[in-house]
Amino acid sequence: MGTNSFLNVLPEMVTFLRVAELGSFSAAADLLGMTPSAASRQVKRLEKEIGVQLLQRTTRQLRLTEPGAEAFARCRELVLAAQGTMEIGQQFAAGPSGLVRISAPKAFARRVLHRHILDFLRRYPEVDVQLIVADRDIDPIREGVDLVVRLTTEPPEGLVARQLMTVEHILCATPAYLARHAAIGHPGDLLAHSCLSLGEHERDNHWRFRKKGEEAAEVVVRGRYISNHSEVRLEGALADLGIACVPAFIARDALDAGSVVRVLADWEFQGNYHGHAYILYPPNRFAAPKCKVLIEHLLDALSASSAERAPPRARN
């Protein structure tokens, strides 16, 4: 390929990237506004220009070849650079403006992000926000989302990850439930109680605890109500069904109101889904001001609220 011949296949590189990301010529064609046959021809042309096969095609799926994986990484860098170039003008605008699309898990979006986005919109009248509420991992590049909030212990590679806050899981129950049942001073006491657990995986009812100066403890709990949604488990606890494990941010309002109290507050509950809330975005050094100000707003707001409102200690 000649020095400048790559200029002739730039559209083909974009098409190949989208096909590889979506795993389908049809899906990529819909995204790019062309026919599947046209998308297939563009990828074949790119393969001819490069001189290697990039995709293995079967009747069921597409797979990247070894050189295809290398080409995919390079094409992704190219598209990111192009997107950044298109946003350079905003760097010199009078102020942040435009639409920011941000996604977050349902409970976190409702209980945490929403109030801070309202504050942000009042502070930046030229910036609009689309909050996409979804309990699945969204790829910001493939799905055209500017920012993604994810609760995890390991942020994905290929994206910039900024930590918003620690996600602590706690145990809670109503005062009425605790008054009617045996006292709880040690994790082993949970064996005599109804516990509301996740139930997504086989060991979700294996509750692990740690306390300074004490040996770690693990208890296999049982209960009448199991749900993989944290707000549902909290509502089960509020209905006096037992002791629920939930993220602290889910239980915050109920704790403040006294509707529930923490159980085993002096023990650290080590659930399978503890970790941190991260805000993720592509490694684009030409990030638009509209995204920068929202990122900084959320970082400042959540770090301040975490410092001011440590989880309350409560009776057992």
Buried (B, 14 or more C-beta within 10 A) or exposed (E): EEEEEBEEBBEBBBBBBBBBBBEBBEBBBBBBEBEBEEBBBBBBBBBEBBEBBBBEEEEEEBEBBEBBEEBBEEBBEBBBEEBBEEBEEBEEEEEBBBEBBBBBBEBBBBBBBEEBBEEBEEEBEEBEBEBBBBEEEBBBBEBEBBBBBBBBEEBEEEBBBBBBBEBBBBBBBBBEBBEEBEEBEBBEBBEEBBBBBBBEEEEBBBBBBEBEEEEEBEBEBBBEBBBEBBBBBBBBBBEBBBBBBBBBBBBBEBBEEEBBBBBBBEBBBBBBBBBBBBBBBBEBEBBBBBBBBBBEBBBEBBEEBBEEEEBEEBEB
